[in-house]
Amino acid sequence: MANRDDLSVKSDDQLSSQLSELKREQFNLRFQAATNQLEKPSRVREVRRTIARIKTLQGQRSKSASAPQG
């Protein structure tokens, strides 16, 4: 599981690529859950929360980048 400190040291490009990987995994997990083939139900929650952490971090970065300096 990725914690906040691990994510905060990544670049914006790395976060974007990890976000797309997680969204792909989330889709696959949803599909497995629908067909009753889900092996680790806890992974769904973990992926969802990591996606939320990345989006929050991206929002904070864009907000601080657009904030007026001085």
C-alpha positions in Angstrom: 0.0 0.0 0.0 1.3 3.4 -0.9 1.4 5.9 1.9 1.3 9.6 1.6 5.1 10.0 2.0 5.8 7.6 -0.9 3.5 9.5 -3.2 4.7 13.0 -2.2 8.2 12.3 -3.5 7.0 11.2 -6.9 6.9 13.6 -9.9 3.7 14.7 -11.5 4.3 12.4 -14.4 4.9 9.4 -12.1 1.7 10.1 -10.3 -0.3 10.4 -13.5 1.1 7.0 -14.8 0.4 5.3 -11.4 -3.1 6.8 -11.4 -3.8 5.3 -14.8 -2.4 1.9 -13.7 -4.6 2.0 -10.6 -7.7 2.9 -12.6 -7.1 0.0 -14.9 -6.6 -2.3 -11.9 -9.8 -0.9 -10.3 -11.7 -1.7 -13.5 -10.3 -5.3 -13.5 -11.2 -5.7 -9.8 -14.7 -4.5 -10.4 -15.1 -7.0 -13.3 -13.8 -9.8 -11.0 -16.2 -8.9 -8.3 -19.1 -8.9 -10.7 -18.2 -12.4 -11.8 -17.4 -13.7 -8.3 -13.8 -14.3 -9.0 -12.3 -11.7 -6.6 -9.4 -13.2 -4.6 -8.6 -10.3 -2.3 -11.7 -8.1 -1.6 -9.5 -5.8 0.5 -7.6 -4.8 -2.6 -10.6 -2.9 -3.9 -10.6 -0.6 -0.9 -6.8 -0.2 -1.0 -6.9 0.8 -4.7 -9.7 3.2 -4.2 -8.0 5.0 -1.4 -4.7 5.2 -3.2 -6.5 6.7 -6.2 -8.0 9.3 -3.8 -4.6 10.0 -2.3 -3.1 10.7 -5.7 -5.9 12.9 -6.8 -5.7 14.9 -3.5 -2.0 15.3 -3.9 -2.4 16.4 -7.6 -5.0 18.9 -6.5 -2.8 20.4 -3.8 0.1 20.7 -6.2 -2.0 22.4 -8.9 -3.5 24.7 -6.2 -0.1 25.7 -4.9 1.3 26.2 -8.4 -1.5 28.5 -9.3 -1.4 30.5 -6.0 0.0 34.0 -6.3 3.6 34.3 -5.0 4.6 37.1 -2.8 
